[in-house]
Structure formats: structure tokens, C-alpha cells
């Protein structure tokens, strides 16, 4: 039974508008494909079919400030009446937990990959820099509920005082379309996992004719060589570490040169197949009020890729940090930790959160296109609040009126245009120092 049939059977008629708002962007057939691909499609009739549970988990990502029971209610997922009765039932909390455990995290991960491939690549193609799609890769961490199972599965970082952090933490590495903030890929692991190893599955998702801006923690000879030699024009841009050495081959202009980076002994032993040197371009520049920096890149042609424009492009790397802020501060409502208390449910919740985030960003991009504006000029926080409000009240909308109401919603989002971002800088400082009270366990 597909998602549409399930909703008709249980909803007692037409699908609710609260479901339709996002089903119009997220094709229900993708949900079916994800369930089939991971072997979790519902075979026998259950109170909560697997298709529904996928939507519940996505709803949990959109409504971090609501209980799971409220998410079920706003999705209009009610159970059919018992034989001979007229009153329809409501899925209990225990039924939702059991259904989530049956589903697992794999279908949500598969659904994210399907949707990200479709949405993110189209978005990157529409916002190119000198013919190249612009991506960014960086890592972050999410606190998870402090339970023995989560602690064992994810671990927790240490503290400067020699103890352990208050919550277990999940590490993630994200591939993002920097000019629209759409997530194009994501990899999850325990806190102890290194970002370079976690990012390994993401490089295959990079399309040809692209440039990926990397955090300098990804400065690895083997990685940069792989990116430069795989595919067609898969370029990279990264800031050099202060202790990195190279040999100058040719000067291309003021503070612009072609250099050779030699393979270290450790890397040579680990990767004997690699060439002994890697030719890259080194661009040294300085922004007012900051120390001089050196950028390394595979964009070797100074005529096609001017040094000044590369330096400006590098600072789009911070769009990924802003995307992480949108997820942690706004989508997750600054909550201390994710709500799931078991490792598999944690992974499931994160994949659902990523899909929900992309759905919001997709609506924002649609509005920005119509206004001929960059997608990042629309306020994420206010667009999220408008979409939440729409979903909370959508159950009273007749399905036939949904297109007009969606058009009204997009017109409201169009009022949330941000002014052009002004140049600004903030020191890394805090207002309030850490408390001296003993830690609660």
C-alpha cells in the first residue's frame, strides 16, 4: 500500500492539507522507494504503517518545540474506527516508539540521499561561480540525550578540567550547496570518529564542474590529490596551515603563484600509488583588520579564475556555518540535546531533521527565484515560523483550496527579505563565564 492509499484508508477520505504541503515537494514515491530499498516496507496491516512513521520523524524535525504526540495529531494521522464503532483512535506514544524501532534509521537516510541528490544538485547548478557549482564541506556535533545506550554508542568529549562533557555527542560532516544552504550529503558517526574519515562517502556525491570549499582541517595530501584527479573539473579551495611548506614553481601575479607540495613520508607509506608532488595554486591575501592568509586551490588558470575573486569566494565557506546555526539554533530551538533516547532513534531523528531542513530551504528557494534574489536573502527563522504556523492550521483547509493558500504562504515568505549582508566581525568571546556549581548527573 502506498502512502496516498494509506492516508486515504486511515484518514477516512481526502488527504489532509497538513500532509499535502510537504508531499507536494517530497514525492510520496520517494518514500516508497526508500522503504523498498532498505527492506522496511509495511507488509501486513499495522496501526502505524512505515510510510506514516517516515512522516512523523520528518515532522519531529520541523516541530522541535512540540511533543511527538502533537506531531502525530498535526499530521492528522489517526487510526481507523474499530469494527462496529464510529470513533477513530489516536496513536499512543508507545505505539509511535515501537513503530520507530521497526522502521530504523536506514529508510530516512535513503530518503535524504534521494531528495538531496535531486534538490541540491539542481540548486547548485542554478547558482554557479564562473561555471562551477559551489559546495562546502565541514563538520559539527550534536548533543544527544544522556542515556547509557547513547553514551556507549556515541561517546562524549572530554573537558579542560579533565572530566567528561555533560552529554554524549554525535559527530556529523555535511556537504552543502553554499549559495542556497541546501544539504547535498551528510555522514554521521560517534564523537571519536575523525571528520576526514566520516567525509569519505561524501566525495562521490560531488558533481563534475564544481568547486568545494573546505575547512582547513581537511588539508590532506591524499584527499586533495583524489579530488583533483577524479571526475572532470572537480576543484577544491582550502586555507593553508601555517606550518605547511612548498616549493615555488612559477609566479602568476602579485601574491599569486604555482607551487608544489611534497608527499610526506607517512602519506607515502599509506598511499604508495600517489605522485610524489601535488601542483597547486597559492594565493596570499589580507582583509582589513585581519592577518594575512594563504589559500590553496586546484583552480590553476589565473585568467579563468582571478585571484581576487577566489579570495572573495573562499569567504562563502561561512555559509555552511550559518547553515549549522539555522539547524541548531532555530530548527532545534536551542534545545540542550536531541530528544531520542536510543542510538538508532537518534540517527533516525537526525536524518528526519535534515530532510525537514531541506524542505524549508526548498520553499525559501522557490520564493527567492520568483523575486530574482539569492536564496540566502530570505530569513530562515521567519520562514520556518510561517511554515510551522501553516502546518498547524492546515487541517482546517479544504484540500481544493490548498494551492491558493500555498500561494498566500509564499507571498508572506516574500516579505521576509533580508537586507544585503554588511561587512562585520565579532571576537570569539562570551558574555557569561562557565558556572562554578558542581555538574548534575
KEVEXTI-721588 format. One line per field, with one value per residue (C-alpha): residue in one letter; z, x, y. Coordinates in Angstrom, 3 decimals, padded with zeros to 6 digits. Each point is the difference from the previous one (the first is absolute). Example, Ala and Ser with C-alpha at 12.3 -4.5 7.8 and 13.67 -1.06 7.14 Angstrom:
# residues 2
aa	(a/s) $
Z	(007.800/-000.660) $
X	(012.300/001.370) $
Y	(-004.500/003.440) $
//
This chain:
# residues 441
aa	(x/x/x/x/x/x/x/x/x/x/x/x/x/x/x/x/x/x/x/x/x/x/x/x/x/x/x/x/x/x/x/x/x/x/x/x/x/x/x/x/x/x/x/x/x/x/x/x/x/x/x/x/x/x/x/x/x/x/x/x/x/x/x/x/x/x/x/x/x/x/x/x/x/x/x/x/x/x/x/x/x/x/x/x/x/x/x/x/x/x/x/x/x/x/x/x/x/x/x/x/x/x/x/x/x/x/x/x/x/x/x/x/x/x/x/x/x/x/x/x/x/x/x/x/x/x/x/x/x/x/x/x/x/x/x/x/x/x/x/x/x/x/x/x/x/x/x/x/x/x/x/x/x/x/x/x/x/x/x/x/x/x/x/x/x/x/x/x/x/x/x/x/x/x/x/x/x/x/x/x/x/x/x/x/x/x/x/x/x/x/x/x/x/x/x/x/x/x/x/x/x/x/x/x/x/x/x/x/x/x/x/x/x/x/x/x/x/x/x/x/x/x/x/x/x/x/x/x/x/x/x/x/x/x/x/x/x/x/x/x/x/x/x/x/x/x/x/x/x/x/x/x/x/x/x/x/x/x/x/x/x/x/x/x/x/x/x/x/x/x/x/x/x/x/x/x/x/x/x/x/x/x/x/x/x/x/x/x/x/x/x/x/x/x/x/x/x/x/x/x/x/x/x/x/x/x/x/x/x/x/x/x/x/x/x/x/x/x/x/x/x/x/x/x/x/x/x/x/x/x/x/x/x/x/x/x/x/x/x/x/x/x/x/x/x/x/x/x/x/x/x/x/x/x/x/x/x/x/x/x/x/x/x/x/x/x/x/x/x/x/x/x/x/x/x/x/x/x/x/x/x/x/x/x/x/x/x/x/x/x/x/x/x/x/x/x/x/x/x/x/x/x/x/x/x/x/x/x/x/x/x/x/x/x/x/x/x/x/x/x/x/x/x/x/x/x/x/x/x/x/x/x/x/x/x/x/x/x/x/x/x) $
Z	(000.000/-000.978/002.171/-001.748/000.344/003.656/000.779/-001.830/001.805/003.444/-000.467/-001.157/-003.228/-001.557/001.254/002.492/-001.124/002.809/-001.831/-003.500/000.616/000.066/-002.032/-002.930/000.330/001.301/-002.464/001.941/-002.491/001.413/003.412/-001.515/-001.804/003.231/001.864/-002.787/-000.340/003.719/000.356/002.445/-002.042/001.948/-001.006/002.404/001.133/003.108/001.993/-001.139/-003.456/-000.767/-002.436/002.831/002.327/-002.583/000.026/003.804/000.201/-002.549/001.998/003.156/-001.790/-001.025/003.412/002.557/002.434/-000.130/001.496/-002.336/000.852/-001.247/-003.184/-000.624/000.642/-002.375/-002.715/000.447/000.453/001.773/000.131/-001.626/002.161/001.570/-001.558/000.615/001.478/-001.296/002.104/-001.460/002.295/000.521/-000.160/003.513/000.935/000.462/-003.436/-001.577/001.780/-001.100/-003.555/-000.052/001.233/-002.758/-002.605/001.054/-001.400/-003.415/-001.828/001.164/-001.084/-003.400/-000.388/000.886/-002.655/-002.657/000.769/000.472/-003.349/-001.753/001.834/000.784/-003.399/-001.744/002.454/-000.409/-003.774/000.198/002.136/-001.666/000.431/-003.295/-001.311/003.139/002.554/003.478/002.898/003.513/002.373/003.755/003.197/003.115/003.005/001.529/003.647/000.549/002.983/002.960/000.183/000.511/-003.511/-001.646/002.089/-001.097/-003.668/-000.487/002.854/001.319/-000.200/002.908/001.698/000.827/003.666/-000.719/000.198/-002.631/-001.724/001.399/-003.034/-002.502/-003.410/-003.568/-002.610/-003.481/-003.221/-002.480/-003.700/-000.704/-003.017/001.377/-001.995/001.069/003.226/-001.311/001.435/-002.800/002.198/003.613/001.907/003.674/002.567/003.636/001.628/-000.358/-003.809/-001.954/-002.396/-002.938/000.356/000.531/-003.151/-002.150/-001.411/-000.896/-002.659/-002.457/000.215/-001.421/-003.632/-002.809/-000.649/003.666/002.643/003.618/002.767/002.889/003.610/000.455/002.229/-003.307/-001.220/-000.960/-002.938/-000.815/000.089/-002.115/-002.544/-000.216/-000.539/-002.633/-002.007/000.185/-002.325/-002.275/001.533/003.601/001.589/003.630/002.045/003.509/002.373/000.577/003.436/001.341/000.128/-003.557/-002.320/-003.788/-002.918/-002.339/-003.679/-001.680/000.984/-001.499/001.413/003.201/002.928/-002.491/-000.916/-001.133/002.629/000.603/003.247/000.742/001.253/003.657/001.021/001.950/-002.975/-002.394/002.145/000.248/-003.686/-002.120/-003.158/000.324/-001.907/002.045/-000.462/-000.475/-002.073/001.530/-000.107/003.059/000.403/002.874/000.960/002.951/000.972/001.939/003.718/-000.457/-000.291/-003.450/-001.144/-002.716/-002.056/-001.862/-002.959/-003.084/-002.010/-001.804/-002.910/001.104/-003.084/000.559/003.796/001.189/003.406/001.437/-000.865/001.513/003.254/000.044/-000.824/002.911/002.491/-001.183/002.071/002.976/-001.581/001.222/003.564/-000.390/-001.205/003.123/002.053/-001.727/000.902/003.592/001.084/-001.915/-001.165/003.292/002.038/001.962/001.817/002.095/-001.895/-002.554/001.463/-000.971/002.800/-002.021/-002.569/-003.006/000.738/000.303/-003.505/-001.260/001.573/-001.552/-003.499/000.473/001.192/-003.107/-002.295/001.853/-000.220/-003.749/-000.458/001.669/-002.069/-003.157/000.638/000.694/-003.244/-001.962/001.348/-000.627/-003.644/-000.592/001.446/-001.873/003.304/001.424/002.292/002.942/-000.105/001.479/003.818/001.023/003.502/-001.124/-002.938/002.421/002.320/-002.900/-001.229/003.505/000.390/-003.358/000.904/003.416/-001.587/-003.283/001.321/-000.364/-003.669/-002.618/-002.274/-003.031/001.491/000.702/-003.181/000.772/003.646/-001.008/-002.325/002.932/002.117/-002.633/-000.217/003.762/-000.205/-002.726/002.648/001.961/-002.223/001.932/-000.871/-001.699/002.571/001.316/000.716/003.677/002.421/003.538/002.450/001.306/003.494/002.358/002.191/002.901/001.210/000.984/003.372/002.963/001.193/-000.003/-003.077/000.128/-000.878) $
X	(000.000/001.500/-000.041/-002.972/-002.126/000.961/-001.043/-003.275/-000.749/000.784/-000.989/-003.444/000.117/002.221/003.527/000.366/001.510/002.542/001.408/-000.386/002.124/003.197/-001.169/-000.124/003.782/000.936/-001.422/-001.736/001.529/003.406/-001.234/-001.117/003.339/001.935/-002.046/000.378/003.743/000.573/-002.422/-002.294/-003.179/-003.142/-001.136/-002.834/-002.502/001.176/-001.456/002.912/001.261/003.640/-000.958/-001.628/002.927/002.285/-002.229/-000.153/003.804/000.170/-002.676/002.093/002.785/-002.303/-001.730/002.794/-002.094/-002.916/-000.412/-000.032/-003.661/-000.783/001.951/-002.166/-003.110/001.028/000.798/-003.583/001.180/-002.909/-000.922/-003.063/-003.039/-000.314/-002.417/-003.559/001.153/000.031/002.727/003.484/002.958/003.242/003.464/001.447/003.559/000.984/-001.386/002.082/003.166/-000.559/-000.694/003.184/002.006/-001.457/000.846/003.597/002.242/000.844/-003.212/000.424/003.651/-001.005/-002.796/002.382/002.466/-002.721/-001.393/003.399/001.231/-003.026/-000.359/003.602/001.519/-002.712/000.573/003.785/-000.387/-002.132/002.520/003.372/003.239/001.884/-001.718/000.613/-002.553/001.022/000.015/001.418/001.002/000.436/-000.675/-002.029/-001.453/-003.452/-000.687/-002.191/-002.084/002.114/-000.864/002.313/-000.759/000.769/003.140/001.277/-000.911/001.220/002.385/000.612/002.870/002.248/000.185/002.827/-000.388/000.778/-003.586/-002.577/-002.644/-003.516/-001.546/001.074/000.615/-000.552/002.476/-001.157/001.585/-002.199/000.262/-001.978/-000.893/001.434/-002.148/-003.338/000.915/-001.582/001.680/001.413/001.386/000.657/001.960/-000.556/002.177/001.090/001.898/003.281/-000.286/002.307/-001.556/002.190/-001.022/-003.661/000.053/001.222/-003.481/-000.690/002.670/-001.802/-003.034/001.952/-000.990/002.365/000.636/-000.146/002.167/-000.120/001.123/001.509/000.804/003.766/-000.445/-000.478/003.475/001.166/002.307/-001.814/-003.416/000.989/001.720/-003.110/-002.295/002.293/000.326/-003.545/-002.785/000.133/000.868/-000.703/001.876/000.732/000.898/001.490/001.970/003.611/001.319/002.795/002.525/-000.579/003.017/000.221/002.290/-000.844/-000.119/-001.280/-001.349/-003.382/-000.377/000.262/-000.299/-001.145/002.166/000.050/001.634/000.829/-000.914/002.100/-001.460/000.880/001.673/-003.061/-002.312/002.432/-000.077/-003.802/-000.570/002.942/-002.073/-000.048/002.326/002.865/-001.138/-003.289/-000.169/-002.287/-000.524/000.861/-001.699/001.017/-002.383/-000.988/-003.329/-000.094/000.245/001.177/003.339/001.264/-001.255/001.040/-002.515/000.827/-002.089/-000.143/-001.308/003.324/-000.938/000.355/-001.833/-003.085/000.090/001.397/001.712/-002.122/-003.228/001.323/000.748/-003.575/-001.395/001.846/-001.983/-003.191/001.263/-001.669/-003.391/000.391/000.497/-003.136/-001.827/001.103/-001.267/-003.387/-000.279/001.242/-001.318/-003.261/-001.159/001.032/-001.142/003.304/-000.999/002.737/-000.092/-001.908/-003.103/000.606/001.291/001.291/002.853/-002.000/-002.751/002.628/001.294/-003.576/-000.785/003.049/-000.854/-003.586/001.287/002.201/-002.964/-002.214/002.733/000.343/-003.775/-000.071/002.991/-001.736/-003.043/002.300/001.880/-003.267/-000.959/003.488/-000.064/-003.257/001.502/003.324/001.866/002.661/-001.680/002.128/-001.746/-003.148/-000.183/000.173/-001.330/-003.137/-000.602/000.192/-002.529/-002.372/000.216/-000.589/-003.009/-001.371/000.331/-001.611/-003.111/-000.031/-002.382/-002.924/000.832/-002.015/002.463/-001.434/001.038/003.561/001.637/-001.399/001.069/003.491/000.198/-001.015/002.696/002.669/-001.113/000.448/003.467/000.809/-000.359/002.894/002.763/003.165/002.122/003.349/002.425/002.243/003.705/000.414/002.211/-000.445/002.672/-000.230/-001.127/-002.871/-002.137/-000.270/002.770/-000.649/-001.685/001.986/-002.905/000.593/-001.274/-003.370/000.082) $
Y	(000.000/003.384/003.100/001.568/-003.150/-000.343/003.541/-000.374/-003.271/001.351/003.617/-001.035/002.012/002.602/000.561/002.823/003.290/-000.256/-003.007/001.427/003.114/-002.013/-002.994/002.416/000.448/-003.436/-002.513/-002.832/-002.431/000.948/-001.152/-003.302/-000.400/000.632/-002.594/-002.554/000.615/-000.582/-002.919/001.811/000.381/-000.942/-003.482/-000.671/002.604/001.849/002.837/002.178/-001.015/000.687/002.786/001.946/-000.436/001.598/003.075/000.010/000.088/002.835/001.823/-000.423/001.883/002.813/000.281/-000.303/002.028/-002.472/-003.443/-002.971/-000.519/003.514/-000.671/-003.075/002.099/002.800/-002.522/-001.188/-003.574/-001.656/-003.637/-001.551/-000.656/-003.422/-002.450/001.190/003.326/003.582/001.620/-000.089/-000.595/001.898/-001.538/-000.244/000.990/-003.645/-000.875/002.772/-001.182/-003.596/001.132/002.091/-002.990/-002.190/002.612/000.715/002.741/-001.476/001.074/003.602/-000.023/-001.405/002.557/002.830/-001.166/-000.180/003.442/001.644/-001.322/001.491/003.311/000.912/-000.700/002.026/002.846/-000.062/000.007/003.151/001.941/-000.552/001.926/000.336/-003.101/-002.079/-001.230/001.196/-002.479/-000.013/-002.790/000.318/-001.891/000.719/-001.819/-000.449/-000.782/-003.047/-001.085/-001.105/-003.697/-002.999/-001.302/003.338/000.415/-003.408/000.528/003.565/000.799/003.485/002.491/000.848/003.389/002.363/-000.974/-003.636/-001.249/-000.898/002.111/000.050/-001.708/-002.655/001.518/-001.130/001.220/000.903/001.222/001.849/000.784/003.183/002.121/003.220/002.404/-001.498/-001.888/-003.199/-003.084/-002.156/-002.773/-000.906/-002.626/-000.900/-001.726/-000.104/002.840/-001.900/-000.188/002.312/002.476/-001.067/-003.650/000.928/002.136/-002.907/-000.910/003.648/000.509/-002.289/002.314/002.952/000.640/000.873/003.709/000.964/001.642/-001.153/002.343/-001.936/000.723/-000.188/-003.034/-001.865/000.974/-003.486/-000.739/-003.239/001.673/003.006/-002.257/-002.161/002.983/001.506/-003.208/-001.402/001.041/003.039/003.354/-000.930/002.875/000.790/003.086/-000.058/002.229/-001.055/-000.922/002.175/-002.862/-001.249/000.278/-000.024/000.785/002.883/-000.983/003.159/003.393/000.844/003.493/001.996/-002.466/-002.639/-002.990/-003.621/-002.221/-003.650/-001.755/-003.072/-003.257/-000.661/-003.251/-001.106/000.625/-001.711/-003.156/000.075/000.866/-001.210/000.465/003.804/002.325/001.431/003.606/001.826/003.188/002.622/003.738/002.092/003.392/002.265/002.799/002.157/001.471/003.231/-000.673/-003.611/-001.763/-001.075/-003.405/-002.436/-001.940/-003.202/-001.080/-002.216/003.001/000.466/002.290/003.672/001.289/-002.179/000.241/003.384/-000.039/002.826/-001.849/-003.230/001.850/001.336/-003.427/-001.601/002.069/-001.669/-002.929/001.670/-000.639/-003.584/001.244/002.093/-003.100/-001.890/002.952/-000.164/-003.670/000.209/003.390/000.297/-003.443/-001.630/003.020/000.136/-003.167/-001.615/-003.293/-002.054/-001.625/-003.663/-002.236/-002.978/000.066/-001.229/002.516/002.754/-000.739/-000.187/003.381/001.678/-001.254/001.197/003.374/000.307/-000.730/002.498/002.656/-000.540/000.207/003.421/001.127/-001.266/002.219/002.949/-000.621/-000.130/003.432/001.423/-001.171/001.819/003.181/-000.388/-000.028/-002.326/-002.594/001.155/003.388/-001.601/-000.248/-003.659/000.618/001.794/-002.337/-002.939/001.643/000.696/-003.588/-001.324/002.241/-001.096/-003.664/000.512/001.501/-001.945/-002.644/002.467/000.736/-001.837/-001.835/001.784/003.367/-001.095/001.445/003.451/-000.189/-001.140/002.986/002.243/-001.670/000.669/003.637/000.296/-001.550/002.549/002.724/-001.513/001.353/000.812/003.052/-000.701/-001.381/002.759/-000.530/-000.809/-001.861/-001.274/-001.169/-003.574/000.945/-000.849/002.230/-002.466/-002.265/-003.613/-000.563/-001.320/-002.194/-003.774/-001.803/-001.776/-003.705) $
//
